[in-house]
């Protein structure tokens, strides 16, 4: 009996101890839960108060100071916002990327150059996902026409610098984010200052010259850069793609940027977002007649090469471009990159074949074997894709089923300017009439103009002028 009594007593002690431990643990858990709820309620109250104060000020005046949260307001909102709350706010991102991946994301610095319809969405989604240091670069101000596509601008922001407008929203989303707003235009002469410390650069610039300068600068200085191509005049979200710039198609802006970069020795290695949709019958918005009477429309811009007349744009497409960029960058930073983004086409094998066939035909034309041409595979891509748009030089300029590159004028050396695209049957005719050596005076070699006519000759001459213009533009 004594043995059973002792065991029963020990059991009672153990149960009492376990009950006490559970009670204590429950009390701690309840207290921590209560504390978190209380902090969230306090934070919510402070945010609502700050927003209310901000809105009251906005009703009286429009301007950067009135629309921007004060440092005191930001500090009050962030007071008590510790690491635990930060991790709770980013809980879904931590679940996706894990602790190590999110540590990378939160430790990176991003520079967004161009803070309009695309750049504003990139900035917002990067900060919502944990990026803690971001620099915004744009010289432009919010206008009424900005409101259909800008991620953060509201009516009261009209007249405010776009970067200030975005900064306000970012700090309302994440109290810990470091935002460096620069109301400036990026110039290659001073490019390093605005890109200093960047792990990634986002190019969301409209101007082609500045865009190319930025991409070339980043490429030369080994800075990771992602570029946005043309979202204007597009409507189909299923056509939005991410690829290397060398694989883009049907996008006029991408074609122009790719062409200029190739002429500067940059043929690939830059990821871009673009649309394969062929724009429909969309034109520049009209200008009043009095603007045309002032002189050349191209000379009316505040800055060189920036559009005076704007293309129509459906606001949802720039946002999709921005979301594509943010997703790509976040995955790269977290160490879980999007592997092999699907290009619509990969023509590397085609370029290799075109170059190989051209080498063979040049050897026959010269009359002896040659090992190397004065143009390379990148030049072939430039000639085929950008100068001739993947079409035959002969009207009706159809897309050739079996494209061939040939020297145009036999009296001139093989160059970018003196190389054209034919369908294979047209190429045979050109070789037979223009490039085959003639040994008898009765069968002299014909000129390309005599074989193909003035219309085709005019097309070739336009291509020559185009190449000359690009060479002048890049200083070659």
C-alpha positions as CSV (number, residue, x, y, z in Angstrom):
1,X,0.0,0.0,0.0
2,X,2.8,2.4,0.8
3,X,4.4,1.7,-2.6
4,X,1.2,2.5,-4.4
5,X,0.7,5.7,-2.3
6,X,4.2,6.9,-3.0
7,X,3.7,6.3,-6.8
8,X,0.4,8.1,-6.7
9,X,1.9,11.0,-4.9
10,X,4.7,11.3,-7.4
11,X,2.2,11.2,-10.2
12,X,0.3,14.0,-8.7
13,X,3.4,16.1,-8.3
14,X,4.3,15.5,-12.0
15,X,0.9,16.4,-13.1
16,X,0.9,19.5,-11.0
17,X,4.3,20.5,-12.4
18,X,3.2,19.9,-16.0
19,X,0.0,21.9,-15.4
20,X,2.0,24.7,-13.9
21,X,4.4,24.7,-16.9
22,X,1.5,24.7,-19.4
23,X,-0.2,27.5,-17.5
24,X,3.0,29.6,-17.5
25,X,3.6,28.9,-21.1
26,X,0.0,29.8,-22.0
27,X,0.3,33.0,-20.0
28,X,3.5,33.9,-21.9
29,X,1.9,33.1,-25.2
30,X,-1.2,35.0,-24.5
31,X,0.9,38.0,-23.3
32,X,3.1,37.9,-26.5
33,X,0.0,37.7,-28.7
34,X,-1.6,40.5,-26.8
35,X,1.6,42.6,-27.1
36,X,1.7,42.0,-30.9
37,X,-2.0,42.9,-31.3
38,X,-1.4,46.0,-29.2
39,X,1.6,47.1,-31.3
40,X,-0.4,46.5,-34.5
41,X,-3.3,48.6,-33.1
42,X,-0.9,51.4,-32.1
43,X,0.8,51.2,-35.5
44,X,-2.5,51.3,-37.3
45,X,-3.7,54.3,-35.2
46,X,-0.5,56.2,-35.9
47,X,-0.6,55.5,-39.6
48,X,-4.3,56.6,-39.8
49,X,-3.5,59.7,-37.9
50,X,-0.5,60.5,-40.1
51,X,-2.5,59.9,-43.3
52,X,-5.4,62.1,-41.9
53,X,-2.9,64.9,-41.1
54,X,-1.4,64.5,-44.6
55,X,-4.8,64.7,-46.3
56,X,-5.8,67.8,-44.4
57,X,-2.6,69.5,-45.4
58,X,-3.1,68.5,-49.0
59,X,-6.5,70.1,-49.2
60,X,-5.0,73.5,-48.6
61,X,-1.9,73.4,-50.7
62,X,-0.4,71.4,-53.5
63,X,3.3,70.9,-53.4
64,X,6.1,68.5,-52.5
65,X,6.3,69.6,-48.8
66,X,2.6,69.3,-48.3
67,X,2.3,65.9,-49.9
68,X,5.4,64.4,-48.3
69,X,5.2,62.8,-44.8
70,X,7.4,64.7,-42.4
71,X,10.4,63.0,-40.7
72,X,8.5,63.3,-37.4
73,X,5.5,61.4,-38.8
74,X,7.7,58.7,-40.3
75,X,9.6,58.3,-37.0
76,X,6.3,58.1,-35.1
77,X,4.9,55.4,-37.4
78,X,8.2,53.4,-37.2
79,X,8.4,53.7,-33.4
80,X,8.3,50.1,-32.0
81,X,8.3,48.5,-35.5
82,X,10.8,45.9,-34.7
83,X,12.3,42.9,-36.6
84,X,9.4,40.7,-35.5
85,X,6.9,43.0,-37.2
86,X,9.0,43.3,-40.3
87,X,9.2,39.6,-40.7
88,X,5.4,39.3,-40.1
89,X,4.8,41.9,-42.9
90,X,7.1,40.0,-45.2
91,X,5.9,36.6,-44.0
92,X,4.7,35.5,-47.5
93,X,8.0,36.4,-49.0
94,X,9.9,34.6,-46.3
95,X,7.7,31.5,-47.0
96,X,8.6,31.8,-50.7
97,X,12.4,32.6,-50.6
98,X,13.3,31.4,-47.1
99,X,15.5,33.2,-44.5
100,X,18.7,33.1,-46.7
101,X,17.0,34.3,-49.8
102,X,15.2,37.2,-48.0
103,X,18.4,38.2,-46.3
104,X,19.8,38.7,-49.8
105,X,16.8,40.7,-50.9
106,X,16.8,42.9,-47.9
107,X,20.5,43.5,-48.2
108,X,20.5,44.7,-51.8
109,X,20.4,48.2,-53.2
110,X,18.4,49.1,-56.4
111,X,18.4,52.2,-58.6
112,X,15.3,52.9,-60.7
113,X,16.0,55.3,-63.5
114,X,12.7,56.6,-64.9
115,X,9.8,56.7,-62.4
116,X,6.8,56.8,-64.6
117,X,4.3,54.1,-65.5
118,X,6.8,51.3,-65.4
119,X,9.4,52.5,-62.9
120,X,6.8,53.4,-60.2
121,X,5.4,49.9,-60.3
122,X,8.8,48.4,-60.1
123,X,9.7,50.5,-57.1
124,X,6.5,49.7,-55.2
125,X,6.7,46.0,-55.7
126,X,10.4,45.8,-54.8
127,X,9.8,47.6,-51.5
128,X,6.6,45.6,-50.8
129,X,8.7,42.5,-51.2
130,X,11.5,43.5,-48.8
131,X,14.1,45.6,-50.7
132,X,15.3,48.0,-48.1
133,X,17.5,50.5,-50.0
134,X,16.3,52.1,-53.2
135,X,17.3,55.2,-55.2
136,X,14.7,56.9,-57.5
137,X,16.0,59.0,-60.4
138,X,13.7,61.1,-62.6
139,X,13.5,64.7,-63.6
140,X,9.8,64.7,-64.5
141,X,6.7,65.9,-62.6
142,X,3.3,64.3,-62.2
143,X,0.7,65.5,-64.7
144,X,-3.0,64.8,-65.0
145,X,-2.2,62.4,-67.9
146,X,0.1,60.5,-65.5
147,X,-2.7,59.3,-63.4
148,X,-3.9,56.5,-65.7
149,X,-0.7,54.5,-65.2
150,X,1.4,55.7,-62.3
151,X,1.5,53.4,-59.3
152,X,1.4,56.0,-56.5
153,X,0.2,59.4,-58.0
154,X,-3.2,60.8,-57.0
155,X,-4.9,64.0,-58.1
156,X,-3.3,66.0,-55.3
157,X,0.2,65.0,-56.6
158,X,-0.1,66.9,-59.9
159,X,2.9,69.2,-60.1
160,X,5.0,67.1,-57.7
161,X,8.2,65.4,-58.7
162,X,7.5,61.8,-59.5
163,X,10.3,60.6,-57.3
164,X,8.9,62.5,-54.3
165,X,5.4,61.1,-54.9
166,X,6.8,57.5,-54.9
167,X,9.0,58.1,-51.9
168,X,6.0,59.1,-49.8
169,X,4.2,55.9,-50.7
170,X,7.2,53.6,-50.1
171,X,7.7,55.0,-46.6
172,X,4.0,54.4,-45.9
173,X,4.4,50.8,-47.0
174,X,7.7,50.0,-45.3
175,X,8.9,52.2,-42.4
176,X,12.4,50.8,-42.6
177,X,13.1,51.4,-46.2
178,X,15.9,53.9,-47.2
179,X,14.7,56.0,-50.1
180,X,17.1,58.3,-52.0
181,X,15.0,60.5,-54.3
182,X,16.9,62.4,-57.0
183,X,15.0,64.9,-59.2
184,X,17.6,64.6,-61.9
185,X,18.1,63.4,-65.4
186,X,20.7,60.6,-65.9
187,X,23.5,61.6,-68.2
188,X,26.4,59.4,-69.2
189,X,28.9,62.2,-68.3
190,X,27.9,61.9,-64.7
191,X,26.4,58.4,-64.7
192,X,28.5,56.9,-61.9
193,X,27.3,59.2,-59.2
194,X,23.7,58.2,-59.6
195,X,24.4,54.5,-59.9
196,X,26.9,54.3,-57.0
197,X,26.4,51.3,-54.7
198,X,23.7,49.7,-57.0
199,X,23.4,45.9,-57.0
200,X,20.7,46.3,-59.7
201,X,19.7,49.1,-62.1
202,X,16.3,49.3,-63.6
203,X,16.1,51.2,-66.9
204,X,12.6,52.6,-67.4
205,X,13.6,55.5,-69.5
206,X,11.5,56.7,-72.5
207,X,14.3,58.5,-74.4
208,X,16.3,56.2,-76.7
209,X,19.6,58.0,-76.5
210,X,19.7,58.1,-72.7
211,X,18.4,54.5,-72.5
212,X,21.3,53.3,-74.8
213,X,23.8,55.3,-72.9
214,X,22.7,53.8,-69.6
215,X,22.7,50.2,-70.8
216,X,26.1,50.7,-72.4
217,X,27.5,52.3,-69.2
218,X,26.1,49.4,-67.0
219,X,27.5,46.8,-69.4
220,X,30.9,48.4,-69.5
221,X,31.0,48.7,-65.7
222,X,29.6,45.2,-65.0
223,X,26.5,46.6,-63.2
224,X,23.5,44.4,-63.5
225,X,20.7,46.1,-65.4
226,X,17.2,45.3,-66.5
227,X,15.6,47.3,-69.3
228,X,12.0,48.1,-70.2
229,X,11.1,48.3,-73.8
230,X,7.9,49.9,-75.3
231,X,4.6,49.5,-73.5
232,X,2.8,52.2,-75.5
233,X,0.2,51.3,-78.1
234,X,0.0,47.7,-76.7
235,X,-3.1,46.0,-75.4
236,X,-2.5,42.2,-75.2
237,X,-1.1,41.1,-71.8
238,X,-0.4,37.6,-73.0
239,X,2.3,39.0,-75.4
240,X,4.4,40.4,-72.6
241,X,7.8,38.6,-72.5
242,X,11.1,38.6,-70.7
243,X,14.2,37.7,-72.8
244,X,17.7,38.8,-73.6
245,X,17.6,41.9,-75.8
246,X,19.1,40.0,-78.7
247,X,15.9,37.8,-78.9
248,X,13.4,40.7,-79.0
249,X,11.0,41.0,-82.0
250,X,8.1,43.1,-83.2
251,X,9.0,45.9,-80.7
252,X,10.1,49.1,-82.5
253,X,11.8,50.5,-79.4
254,X,13.6,47.2,-78.7
255,X,14.7,47.1,-82.3
256,X,16.2,50.6,-82.2
257,X,17.9,50.1,-78.9
258,X,19.3,46.7,-80.0
259,X,20.6,48.1,-83.2
260,X,22.4,51.0,-81.5
261,X,23.9,48.7,-78.8
262,X,25.2,46.3,-81.5
263,X,26.9,49.1,-83.2
264,X,28.7,49.9,-79.9
265,X,29.7,46.3,-79.4
266,X,26.9,45.2,-77.0
267,X,25.0,42.4,-78.6
268,X,23.5,40.5,-75.7
269,X,23.6,40.0,-71.9
270,X,20.8,42.6,-71.1
271,X,17.5,41.2,-69.9
272,X,14.5,43.1,-71.0
273,X,10.7,43.1,-70.8
274,X,8.9,43.7,-74.1
275,X,5.7,42.9,-76.0
276,X,5.6,40.8,-79.2
277,X,2.3,42.4,-80.1
278,X,2.4,44.3,-83.4
279,X,0.9,47.7,-82.7
280,X,-2.3,48.4,-84.5
281,X,-3.4,51.7,-86.0
282,X,-2.2,53.8,-83.1
283,X,-0.7,57.2,-83.8
284,X,0.9,60.1,-81.9
285,X,-1.5,62.3,-80.1
286,X,-2.2,65.5,-82.1
287,X,-0.6,68.8,-81.4
288,X,-2.4,72.1,-81.8
289,X,-1.8,73.9,-85.1
290,X,-0.1,76.8,-83.3
291,X,2.6,74.4,-82.0
292,X,3.5,73.4,-85.6
293,X,3.7,77.1,-86.5
294,X,6.5,77.6,-83.9
295,X,8.9,75.5,-86.1
296,X,10.2,72.0,-86.2
297,X,8.2,69.9,-83.7
298,X,11.3,68.0,-82.8
299,X,12.9,71.2,-81.5
300,X,10.1,72.0,-79.0
301,X,11.2,69.6,-76.3
302,X,12.8,70.8,-73.1
303,X,15.5,68.1,-73.5
304,X,17.0,66.8,-76.7
305,X,15.4,63.6,-78.0
306,X,12.5,63.5,-75.5
307,X,9.1,63.2,-77.0
308,X,7.0,66.3,-77.4
309,X,4.1,64.3,-78.7
310,X,3.1,61.2,-76.7
311,X,1.9,57.8,-77.8
312,X,-1.4,56.5,-76.4
313,X,-0.9,54.0,-73.7
314,X,-3.3,51.7,-71.8
315,X,-2.3,52.1,-68.2
316,X,-2.4,48.4,-67.3
317,X,0.4,47.5,-69.7
318,X,3.1,49.6,-68.1
319,X,2.1,48.1,-64.7
320,X,2.5,44.6,-66.2
321,X,6.0,45.6,-67.5
322,X,6.9,46.8,-64.0
323,X,5.6,43.7,-62.3
324,X,7.6,41.5,-64.7
325,X,10.7,43.4,-63.9
326,X,10.2,43.3,-60.1
327,X,9.5,39.6,-60.2
328,X,12.7,38.9,-62.2
329,X,14.9,41.1,-60.0
330,X,13.5,39.6,-56.8
331,X,14.1,36.1,-57.9
332,X,17.7,37.0,-59.0
333,X,18.5,38.7,-55.7
334,X,17.1,35.8,-53.7
335,X,19.2,33.3,-55.5
336,X,16.2,31.6,-57.2
337,X,16.5,33.0,-60.7
338,X,14.0,32.4,-63.4
339,X,15.9,29.9,-65.5
340,X,15.9,30.4,-69.2
341,X,13.1,32.9,-69.7
342,X,11.2,31.7,-72.8
343,X,12.2,33.7,-75.9
344,X,9.8,33.8,-78.8
345,X,12.6,32.8,-81.1
346,X,16.2,31.9,-81.0
347,X,17.9,32.6,-84.3
348,X,21.5,31.8,-83.4
349,X,21.5,28.8,-85.7
350,X,20.0,30.9,-88.5
351,X,22.7,33.5,-88.1
352,X,25.4,30.8,-88.1
353,X,24.0,29.4,-91.3
354,X,23.7,32.7,-93.0
355,X,27.3,33.6,-92.1
356,X,28.6,30.2,-93.3
357,X,26.7,30.4,-96.6
358,X,27.9,34.0,-97.1
359,X,31.5,32.9,-96.5
360,X,31.1,30.1,-99.1
361,X,29.6,32.5,-101.7
362,X,32.3,35.2,-101.1
363,X,35.0,32.5,-101.7
364,X,33.4,31.6,-105.0
365,X,33.1,35.3,-106.0
366,X,36.7,36.1,-105.1
367,X,37.9,32.9,-106.8
368,X,39.8,31.5,-103.8
369,X,39.1,30.1,-100.4
370,X,38.8,32.6,-97.5
371,X,38.7,31.8,-93.8
372,X,37.1,35.0,-92.4
373,X,34.7,37.7,-93.5
374,X,34.9,41.4,-92.5
375,X,31.5,40.9,-90.8
376,X,30.7,38.6,-87.9
377,X,27.6,36.8,-86.5
378,X,26.5,39.9,-84.7
379,X,26.7,41.9,-87.9
380,X,24.6,39.2,-89.6
381,X,22.0,39.7,-86.9
382,X,22.1,43.5,-87.4
383,X,21.7,43.2,-91.2
384,X,19.0,40.6,-91.1
385,X,16.9,41.7,-88.1
386,X,17.4,45.4,-87.8
387,X,18.3,46.8,-91.2
388,X,16.1,44.5,-93.3
389,X,13.6,43.6,-90.6
390,X,13.9,39.9,-91.5
391,X,12.5,40.6,-95.0
392,X,13.8,40.4,-98.6
393,X,15.2,43.5,-100.2
394,X,13.0,42.8,-103.3
395,X,9.3,44.0,-103.3
396,X,6.9,43.0,-101.9
397,X,9.5,42.4,-99.2
398,X,8.2,39.1,-98.0
399,X,9.6,37.2,-95.1
400,X,11.9,34.7,-96.9
401,X,11.4,31.0,-96.3
402,X,15.0,30.4,-97.1
403,X,16.8,33.7,-96.4
404,X,20.2,34.4,-97.9
405,X,22.8,37.2,-97.4
406,X,24.7,38.4,-100.4
407,X,27.1,41.2,-101.5
408,X,24.9,43.8,-103.3
409,X,27.4,45.7,-105.5
410,X,30.2,43.6,-106.8
411,X,32.4,46.7,-107.4
412,X,32.4,47.5,-103.6
413,X,33.8,45.5,-100.7
414,X,31.5,43.4,-98.4
415,X,30.4,45.6,-95.5
416,X,27.2,46.2,-93.4
417,X,26.1,48.7,-96.1
418,X,26.8,46.4,-99.0
419,X,25.1,43.2,-97.8
420,X,21.4,42.5,-98.4
421,X,18.8,39.9,-97.7
422,X,17.3,37.7,-100.5
423,X,15.0,34.7,-100.8
424,X,17.1,31.8,-102.0
425,X,15.6,31.9,-105.6
426,X,16.3,35.7,-105.7
427,X,19.8,35.0,-104.5
428,X,20.5,32.6,-107.3
429,X,19.4,35.2,-109.8
430,X,21.6,37.9,-108.2
431,X,24.6,35.5,-108.2
432,X,24.0,34.6,-111.8
433,X,23.5,38.1,-113.1
434,X,25.7,40.2,-110.8
435,X,28.3,38.2,-109.0
436,X,29.4,35.5,-111.5
437,X,32.6,36.4,-113.3
438,X,32.1,37.1,-117.0
439,X,34.8,35.9,-119.3
440,X,33.2,36.9,-122.6
441,X,32.4,40.4,-123.7
442,X,29.1,39.2,-125.0
443,X,28.0,38.4,-121.5
444,X,29.1,41.3,-119.2
445,X,28.3,41.3,-115.5
446,X,25.2,43.4,-114.9
447,X,24.7,46.0,-112.2
448,X,22.3,45.4,-109.4
449,X,20.2,48.3,-110.6
450,X,19.9,46.9,-114.0
451,X,18.7,43.5,-112.6
452,X,16.4,44.6,-109.8
453,X,15.3,48.1,-110.9
454,X,15.3,51.6,-109.3
455,X,12.9,50.7,-106.5
456,X,15.2,48.0,-105.0
457,X,18.2,50.2,-105.5
458,X,16.5,53.0,-103.6
459,X,15.8,50.6,-100.7
460,X,19.5,49.6,-100.6
461,X,20.6,53.2,-100.6
462,X,18.2,54.0,-97.7
463,X,19.9,51.1,-95.8
464,X,23.3,52.7,-96.6
465,X,22.2,56.0,-95.2
466,X,20.8,54.3,-92.1
467,X,24.0,52.6,-91.3
468,X,26.0,55.8,-91.9
469,X,23.6,57.6,-89.5
470,X,24.2,55.0,-86.9
471,X,27.9,55.1,-87.3
472,X,27.9,58.8,-86.9
473,X,25.6,58.5,-83.9
474,X,28.1,56.2,-82.1
475,X,31.2,58.0,-83.4
476,X,32.5,55.1,-85.4
